Amino acid sequence: MSSLRSHTPEPEARIRQLLPELVRKCIHILIALVPWFAALDRSYTALLLMGGILVYSWAEGLRFMGFSTPFISGVTRAVLRKQEQDHFALGPVTLGLGALLALILFPPRVAAVAVYALAFGDSAATLVGRFLGHLRPAFMAGKSLEGSLSCFAASALAAYLVLSDWRIAAGAGLASMLAEALPFGDFDNLAIPLASGITILILLPL
């Protein structure tokens, strides 16, 4: 029996899932604005991220208990995946924390690449994997080779545009791809920027 299995949904189901997933990833990609804000004021940007995490956590906690908050709860319900509807949706929290850790731990250009890997690499992996992915080896826990390669391409391209070094860009892309491919769930929002940033620091010339 082949180790490659197809777990893609039927075309009609994929079409129904496409719009909320596109909206979800458009929101996800907004984290790419963090390096731009950080270039203006790094400390203020970190405070904004912390504030956003706290406000979302408060609103999501209320939603989980059956209450609703203006705007945040409505947006959250519109983009929730089926498996997230009955528990606290952790994705936005780990998304903000991933960007925050990149700002705290890495120099500005490395932090920018790490955040772009999170914004573009992870989004490319999800959209391509969910709607175009067919090759799903058993060891990838349901994720697709097409999605992983898309993560590599998007992350490596972003790294090259910032650092102008294909060797470092390829390393950052590979680290992002491996972090996204592992079964971390929502915690890949932490793993991707950390893996990308640490790899770049290792590969940067002294």
Backbone as CSV, one residue per row, in Angstrom:
resi,resn,N_x,N_y,N_z,CA_x,CA_y,CA_z,C_x,C_y,C_z
1,MET,0.852,-1.204,0.000,0.000,0.000,0.000,0.881,1.245,0.000
2,SER,0.550,2.214,-0.801,1.355,3.433,-0.883,1.272,4.223,0.402
3,SER,2.414,4.888,0.744,2.433,5.737,1.934,1.834,7.104,1.668
4,LEU,1.511,7.370,0.398,0.899,8.643,0.047,-0.600,8.456,-0.039
5,ARG,-1.326,9.248,0.763,-2.786,9.102,0.802,-3.431,10.437,0.481
6,SER,-4.560,10.376,-0.179,-5.312,11.591,-0.483,-6.445,11.747,0.513
7,HIS,-6.413,12.878,1.258,-7.460,13.145,2.235,-8.186,14.452,1.907
8,THR,-8.077,14.899,0.660,-8.707,16.161,0.309,-10.213,16.005,0.283
9,PRO,-10.968,17.020,0.728,-12.421,16.929,0.702,-12.969,16.942,-0.711
10,GLU,-14.245,16.605,-0.848,-14.895,16.671,-2.144,-14.910,18.105,-2.648
11,PRO,-14.978,18.310,-3.994,-14.932,19.679,-4.529,-15.974,20.606,-3.935
12,GLU,-17.209,20.125,-3.734,-18.250,20.992,-3.187,-17.895,21.437,-1.763
13,ALA,-17.365,20.511,-0.986,-16.985,20.848,0.386,-15.828,21.834,0.393
14,ARG,-14.898,21.659,-0.523,-13.759,22.575,-0.573,-14.201,23.991,-0.934
15,ILE,-15.164,24.100,-1.838,-15.663,25.426,-2.212,-16.334,26.096,-1.023
16,ARG,-17.107,25.329,-0.243,-17.760,25.899,0.943,-16.741,26.350,1.982
17,GLN,-15.627,25.668,2.050,-14.602,26.008,3.033,-13.699,27.150,2.576
18,LEU,-13.683,27.434,1.274,-12.692,28.346,0.723,-12.836,29.766,1.241
19,LEU,-14.051,30.330,1.213,-14.223,31.731,1.588,-13.809,32.002,3.034
20,PRO,-14.328,31.239,4.026,-13.876,31.521,5.390,-12.381,31.313,5.585
21,GLU,-11.802,30.355,4.855,-10.358,30.132,4.994,-9.572,31.283,4.376
22,LEU,-10.075,31.836,3.260,-9.422,32.999,2.662,-9.482,34.205,3.602
23,VAL,-10.647,34.419,4.215,-10.775,35.527,5.170,-9.836,35.303,6.347
24,ARG,-9.786,34.067,6.841,-8.912,33.729,7.969,-7.456,34.038,7.631
25,LYS,-7.025,33.654,6.430,-5.629,33.860,6.069,-5.328,35.314,5.711
26,CYS,-6.322,36.049,5.236,-6.120,37.496,5.029,-5.838,38.176,6.370
27,ILE,-6.568,37.759,7.403,-6.313,38.284,8.748,-4.925,37.846,9.219
28,HIS,-4.597,36.596,8.983,-3.296,36.049,9.372,-2.160,36.841,8.725
29,ILE,-2.316,37.168,7.446,-1.257,37.863,6.698,-1.021,39.275,7.222
30,LEU,-2.013,39.845,7.902,-1.831,41.195,8.453,-0.678,41.260,9.444
31,ILE,-0.250,40.118,9.982,0.891,40.121,10.904,2.153,40.575,10.179
32,ALA,2.149,40.523,8.841,3.300,40.995,8.070,3.522,42.499,8.223
33,LEU,2.545,43.240,8.755,2.716,44.668,8.998,3.600,44.944,10.209
34,VAL,3.823,43.924,11.035,4.588,44.127,12.271,5.991,44.685,12.009
35,PRO,6.777,44.145,11.065,8.105,44.735,10.833,8.047,46.197,10.405
36,TRP,7.022,46.567,9.652,6.890,47.967,9.239,6.638,48.864,10.450
37,PHE,5.722,48.452,11.325,5.474,49.225,12.542,6.703,49.226,13.439
38,ALA,7.403,48.088,13.508,8.592,48.006,14.360,9.694,48.935,13.877
39,ALA,9.765,49.166,12.569,10.767,50.096,12.041,10.494,51.522,12.511
40,LEU,9.228,51.821,12.789,8.873,53.141,13.301,9.130,53.224,14.798
41,ASP,8.707,52.206,15.538,8.919,52.176,16.988,8.774,50.726,17.460
42,ARG,9.894,50.093,17.756,9.910,48.669,18.117,9.175,48.421,19.435
43,SER,9.421,49.253,20.437,8.803,49.044,21.750,7.289,49.230,21.680
44,TYR,6.848,50.261,20.974,5.413,50.514,20.851,4.730,49.370,20.106
45,THR,5.412,48.830,19.087,4.848,47.698,18.345,4.700,46.473,19.244
46,ALA,5.696,46.223,20.087,5.608,45.101,21.030,4.440,45.296,21.989
47,LEU,4.254,46.527,22.447,3.128,46.811,23.349,1.792,46.612,22.638
48,LEU,1.714,47.015,21.371,0.487,46.804,20.598,0.178,45.313,20.461
49,LEU,1.203,44.518,20.194,0.994,43.077,20.080,0.499,42.495,21.399
50,MET,1.121,42.894,22.497,0.687,42.387,23.799,-0.747,42.815,24.105
51,GLY,-1.071,44.056,23.775,-2.431,44.528,23.989,-3.427,43.778,23.141
52,GLY,-3.074,43.532,21.884,-3.968,42.774,21.003,-4.203,41.360,21.495
53,ILE,-3.142,40.718,21.990,-3.282,39.361,22.527,-4.226,39.355,23.726
54,LEU,-4.072,40.339,24.609,-4.920,40.395,25.810,-6.377,40.679,25.458
55,VAL,-6.609,41.615,24.530,-7.982,41.953,24.151,-8.654,40.759,23.480
56,TYR,-7.941,40.101,22.559,-8.523,38.930,21.908,-8.810,37.828,22.931
57,SER,-7.883,37.585,23.847,-8.069,36.529,24.835,-9.301,36.807,25.703
58,TRP,-9.480,38.062,26.058,-10.673,38.443,26.840,-11.947,38.182,26.046
59,ALA,-11.963,38.640,24.780,-13.161,38.469,23.953,-13.429,36.997,23.665
60,GLU,-12.380,36.225,23.403,-12.567,34.812,23.098,-12.989,34.034,24.343
61,GLY,-12.480,34.435,25.502,-12.925,33.815,26.738,-14.411,34.032,26.970
62,LEU,-14.886,35.250,26.690,-16.318,35.529,26.815,-17.125,34.704,25.825
63,ARG,-16.628,34.611,24.560,-17.345,33.802,23.552,-17.446,32.351,24.006
64,PHE,-16.359,31.834,24.539,-16.339,30.445,24.984,-17.349,30.214,26.111
65,MET,-17.599,31.266,26.908,-18.565,31.149,28.012,-19.986,31.489,27.583
66,GLY,-20.181,31.811,26.283,-21.516,32.052,25.781,-21.887,33.507,25.621
67,PHE,-20.943,34.411,25.845,-21.203,35.830,25.678,-20.593,36.316,24.362
68,SER,-20.995,37.504,23.938,-20.523,38.044,22.676,-19.988,39.447,22.876
69,THR,-18.939,39.780,22.145,-18.387,41.134,22.163,-18.511,41.725,20.769
70,PRO,-18.672,43.043,20.674,-18.792,43.669,19.359,-17.577,43.377,18.487
71,PHE,-17.807,43.092,17.266,-16.821,42.915,16.207,-15.957,41.665,16.394
72,ILE,-15.204,41.563,17.507,-14.234,40.481,17.657,-14.916,39.120,17.624
73,SER,-15.997,38.963,18.400,-16.681,37.666,18.433,-17.294,37.328,17.086
74,GLY,-17.833,38.331,16.399,-18.422,38.087,15.083,-17.390,37.638,14.074
75,VAL,-16.240,38.308,14.049,-15.168,37.919,13.127,-14.663,36.525,13.471
76,THR,-14.482,36.268,14.758,-13.982,34.960,15.183,-14.921,33.845,14.742
77,ARG,-16.226,34.020,14.973,-17.189,32.980,14.576,-17.193,32.768,13.068
78,ALA,-16.973,33.845,12.300,-17.034,33.737,10.838,-15.884,32.915,10.270
79,VAL,-14.754,32.895,10.959,-13.576,32.228,10.394,-13.172,30.976,11.159
80,LEU,-13.927,30.608,12.193,-13.576,29.410,12.949,-13.712,28.161,12.086
81,ARG,-12.751,27.267,12.226,-12.888,25.948,11.630,-13.801,25.104,12.511
82,LYS,-14.356,24.057,11.928,-15.345,23.252,12.643,-14.807,22.725,13.966
83,GLN,-13.531,22.286,13.962,-12.971,21.695,15.173,-12.666,22.729,16.252
84,GLU,-12.767,24.023,15.922,-12.470,25.076,16.892,-13.723,25.656,17.547
85,GLN,-14.892,25.279,17.075,-16.105,25.967,17.496,-16.464,25.740,18.965
86,ASP,-16.017,24.636,19.523,-16.428,24.301,20.889,-15.336,24.527,21.925
87,HIS,-14.278,25.230,21.534,-13.241,25.526,22.524,-12.564,26.849,22.188
88,PHE,-11.729,27.303,23.090,-10.999,28.565,22.918,-10.124,28.470,21.676
89,ALA,-10.316,29.399,20.735,-9.524,29.408,19.503,-8.178,30.057,19.785
90,LEU,-7.138,29.246,19.819,-5.821,29.691,20.273,-4.990,30.343,19.174
91,GLY,-5.369,30.145,17.907,-4.547,30.606,16.794,-4.126,32.070,16.865
92,PRO,-5.052,33.014,17.064,-4.645,34.425,17.118,-3.689,34.738,18.270
93,VAL,-3.815,34.011,19.381,-2.897,34.223,20.506,-1.486,33.805,20.127
94,THR,-1.332,32.593,19.553,0.000,32.137,19.172,0.545,32.950,17.999
95,LEU,-0.328,33.460,17.141,0.114,34.323,16.045,0.770,35.582,16.592
96,GLY,0.086,36.251,17.526,0.656,37.450,18.130,1.912,37.158,18.916
97,LEU,1.923,36.036,19.650,3.106,35.677,20.426,4.293,35.353,19.518
98,GLY,4.034,34.703,18.391,5.108,34.393,17.466,5.785,35.644,16.949
99,ALA,4.986,36.634,16.549,5.550,37.899,16.077,6.262,38.633,17.212
100,LEU,5.685,38.603,18.404,6.284,39.269,19.557,7.642,38.661,19.907
101,LEU,7.724,37.339,19.920,8.993,36.683,20.206,10.047,37.032,19.157
102,ALA,9.632,37.112,17.890,10.579,37.489,16.842,11.151,38.883,17.102
103,LEU,10.291,39.820,17.485,10.762,41.179,17.774,11.719,41.205,18.960
104,ILE,11.420,40.406,19.976,12.223,40.420,21.202,13.564,39.715,21.007
105,LEU,13.569,38.611,20.276,14.740,37.746,20.233,15.725,38.056,19.115
106,PHE,15.247,38.649,18.016,16.089,38.750,16.836,16.375,40.205,16.447
107,PRO,17.502,40.450,15.760,17.755,41.783,15.191,16.671,42.138,14.170
108,PRO,16.532,43.420,13.843,15.387,43.849,13.020,15.194,43.092,11.707
109,ARG,16.246,42.918,10.911,16.053,42.255,9.610,15.743,40.768,9.787
110,VAL,16.367,40.138,10.771,16.067,38.727,11.032,14.641,38.590,11.545
111,ALA,14.234,39.500,12.425,12.857,39.476,12.929,11.865,39.654,11.792
112,ALA,12.181,40.538,10.851,11.286,40.760,9.713,11.104,39.480,8.909
113,VAL,12.202,38.781,8.622,12.102,37.533,7.864,11.297,36.497,8.632
114,ALA,11.527,36.414,9.944,10.789,35.438,10.759,9.292,35.715,10.729
115,VAL,8.913,36.994,10.808,7.491,37.358,10.770,6.917,37.105,9.381
116,TYR,7.692,37.374,8.332,7.197,37.124,6.975,7.011,35.627,6.727
117,ALA,7.893,34.806,7.297,7.706,33.351,7.179,6.399,32.933,7.831
118,LEU,6.104,33.537,8.981,4.846,33.252,9.671,3.654,33.739,8.852
119,ALA,3.756,34.936,8.293,2.630,35.526,7.562,2.394,34.831,6.223
120,PHE,3.446,34.719,5.435,3.282,34.252,4.052,3.530,32.745,3.901
121,GLY,4.565,32.234,4.583,4.857,30.813,4.465,3.746,29.949,5.020
122,ASP,3.296,30.291,6.224,2.223,29.506,6.847,0.921,29.628,6.066
123,SER,0.608,30.835,5.583,-0.623,31.029,4.811,-0.590,30.249,3.506
124,ALA,0.559,30.291,2.814,0.678,29.547,1.558,0.512,28.050,1.800
125,ALA,1.130,27.556,2.876,1.023,26.131,3.185,-0.424,25.725,3.427
126,THR,-1.149,26.543,4.179,-2.531,26.199,4.505,-3.423,26.220,3.275
127,LEU,-3.359,27.298,2.502,-4.259,27.431,1.355,-3.948,26.406,0.272
128,VAL,-2.672,26.251,-0.058,-2.314,25.262,-1.080,-2.591,23.852,-0.575
129,GLY,-2.217,23.589,0.672,-2.416,22.249,1.207,-3.875,21.859,1.300
130,ARG,-4.730,22.772,1.757,-6.142,22.447,1.951,-6.902,22.308,0.638
131,PHE,-6.556,23.128,-0.343,-7.396,23.184,-1.542,-6.732,22.626,-2.795
132,LEU,-5.413,22.423,-2.774,-4.737,21.871,-3.940,-3.875,20.660,-3.589
133,GLY,-3.690,20.404,-2.304,-2.803,19.329,-1.890,-3.416,17.951,-2.075
134,HIS,-2.638,17.033,-2.641,-3.095,15.650,-2.843,-2.135,14.633,-2.238
135,LEU,-0.850,14.954,-2.199,0.142,14.008,-1.703,0.324,14.225,-0.206
136,ARG,-0.169,13.281,0.587,-0.163,13.423,2.045,0.475,12.180,2.670
137,PRO,1.796,12.167,2.802,2.452,11.017,3.433,1.951,10.816,4.860
138,ALA,1.909,9.579,5.300,1.386,9.270,6.635,2.170,9.984,7.724
139,PHE,3.489,10.143,7.531,4.312,10.759,8.583,4.060,12.255,8.729
140,MET,3.329,12.880,7.792,3.051,14.311,7.874,1.725,14.615,8.560
141,ALA,1.100,13.609,9.139,-0.109,13.783,9.966,-1.204,14.568,9.248
142,GLY,-1.438,14.257,7.969,-2.512,14.879,7.212,-2.114,16.094,6.405
143,LYS,-0.915,16.618,6.623,-0.468,17.764,5.828,0.081,17.280,4.485
144,SER,0.110,18.194,3.507,0.468,17.786,2.153,1.859,18.255,1.756
145,LEU,2.464,17.509,0.823,3.755,17.916,0.276,3.629,19.240,-0.477
146,GLU,2.510,19.413,-1.178,2.325,20.661,-1.928,2.292,21.865,-0.987
147,GLY,1.595,21.725,0.137,1.545,22.804,1.102,2.912,23.112,1.695
148,SER,3.669,22.058,2.019,4.991,22.253,2.593,5.931,22.939,1.608
149,LEU,5.883,22.536,0.356,6.728,23.181,-0.653,6.326,24.640,-0.863
150,SER,5.042,24.934,-0.762,4.590,26.316,-0.864,5.108,27.146,0.294
151,CYS,5.136,26.564,1.489,5.692,27.245,2.645,7.168,27.555,2.416
152,PHE,7.897,26.571,1.903,9.316,26.785,1.604,9.508,27.928,0.612
153,ALA,8.744,27.892,-0.496,8.911,28.895,-1.546,8.590,30.298,-1.038
154,ALA,7.476,30.454,-0.330,7.079,31.780,0.148,8.054,32.309,1.191
155,SER,8.486,31.443,2.102,9.405,31.867,3.157,10.781,32.204,2.584
156,ALA,11.261,31.374,1.675,12.571,31.623,1.080,12.563,32.904,0.250
157,LEU,11.499,33.136,-0.502,11.415,34.358,-1.299,11.404,35.592,-0.403
158,ALA,10.621,35.549,0.671,10.584,36.680,1.598,11.958,36.925,2.214
159,ALA,12.645,35.834,2.587,13.976,35.977,3.178,14.957,36.578,2.184
160,TYR,14.869,36.153,0.920,15.790,36.703,-0.076,15.527,38.188,-0.326
161,LEU,14.268,38.580,-0.369,13.939,39.981,-0.605,14.449,40.875,0.521
162,VAL,14.557,40.342,1.725,15.063,41.121,2.858,16.587,41.058,2.948
163,LEU,17.163,39.850,2.758,18.579,39.635,3.049,19.469,39.544,1.809
164,SER,18.860,39.347,0.630,19.610,39.269,-0.634,20.689,38.196,-0.623
165,ASP,20.389,37.058,-0.033,21.342,35.944,0.027,20.548,34.655,-0.141
166,TRP,20.740,33.976,-1.290,19.943,32.793,-1.569,20.271,31.637,-0.631
167,ARG,21.529,31.568,-0.162,21.899,30.487,0.754,21.133,30.619,2.072
168,ILE,21.144,31.822,2.620,20.410,32.048,3.871,18.914,31.932,3.642
169,ALA,18.452,32.439,2.501,17.020,32.360,2.192,16.556,30.909,2.107
170,ALA,17.367,30.056,1.453,17.004,28.643,1.351,16.979,27.988,2.726
171,GLY,17.935,28.341,3.583,17.945,27.790,4.939,16.730,28.213,5.734
172,ALA,16.377,29.500,5.628,15.190,29.998,6.331,13.927,29.326,5.808
173,GLY,13.854,29.148,4.483,12.691,28.488,3.900,12.573,27.040,4.346
174,LEU,13.711,26.348,4.399,13.696,24.946,4.825,13.280,24.830,6.291
175,ALA,13.810,25.718,7.143,13.439,25.692,8.563,11.954,25.968,8.748
176,SER,11.438,26.935,8.012,10.009,27.257,8.099,9.161,26.090,7.637
177,MET,9.578,25.458,6.546,8.830,24.326,5.998,8.771,23.175,7.006
178,LEU,9.904,22.859,7.624,9.943,21.765,8.588,9.090,22.086,9.818
179,ALA,9.168,23.340,10.295,8.375,23.732,11.468,6.883,23.670,11.158
180,GLU,6.494,24.065,9.938,5.074,24.026,9.557,4.593,22.605,9.344
181,ALA,5.471,21.726,8.856,5.066,20.362,8.532,4.866,19.508,9.776
182,LEU,5.533,19.848,10.868,5.391,19.062,12.090,4.013,19.289,12.712
183,PRO,3.471,18.310,13.423,2.096,18.411,13.945,2.008,19.255,15.216
184,PHE,2.304,20.542,15.090,2.260,21.447,16.230,0.882,22.078,16.442
185,GLY,-0.033,21.931,15.489,-1.325,22.605,15.593,-1.132,24.114,15.551
186,ASP,-1.869,24.836,16.398,-1.757,26.296,16.418,-0.386,26.769,16.883
187,PHE,0.383,25.896,17.509,1.693,26.302,18.006,2.729,26.391,16.886
188,ASP,2.346,26.051,15.649,3.271,26.321,14.549,3.465,27.820,14.346
189,ASN,2.536,28.632,14.871,2.717,30.087,14.824,3.897,30.535,15.690
190,LEU,4.293,29.719,16.641,5.507,29.977,17.416,6.710,29.304,16.769
191,ALA,6.514,28.072,16.298,7.627,27.289,15.773,8.205,27.897,14.495
192,ILE,7.354,28.410,13.607,7.834,28.903,12.315,8.758,30.112,12.470
193,PRO,8.350,31.192,13.154,9.282,32.327,13.262,10.528,31.997,14.070
194,LEU,10.401,31.162,15.107,11.579,30.805,15.893,12.559,29.979,15.063
195,ALA,12.055,28.991,14.338,12.926,28.158,13.512,13.597,28.979,12.417
196,SER,12.827,29.836,11.775,13.375,30.670,10.710,14.439,31.623,11.247
197,GLY,14.127,32.333,12.344,15.060,33.300,12.886,16.344,32.675,13.402
198,ILE,16.233,31.552,14.112,17.422,30.893,14.639,18.302,30.370,13.511
199,THR,17.691,29.826,12.461,18.449,29.343,11.311,19.210,30.485,10.649
200,ILE,18.586,31.617,10.486,19.263,32.759,9.870,20.455,33.196,10.711
201,LEU,20.289,33.259,12.025,21.397,33.653,12.902,22.567,32.685,12.773
202,ILE,22.265,31.398,12.602,23.326,30.399,12.437,24.048,30.590,11.108
203,LEU,23.300,30.923,10.065,23.884,31.008,8.717,24.507,32.359,8.394
204,LEU,24.138,33.397,9.147,24.703,34.717,8.873,26.218,34.704,9.074
205,PRO,26.972,35.353,8.179,28.427,35.432,8.371,28.765,36.267,9.598
206,LEU,29.838,35.893,10.259,30.268,36.612,11.456,30.808,37.993,11.093
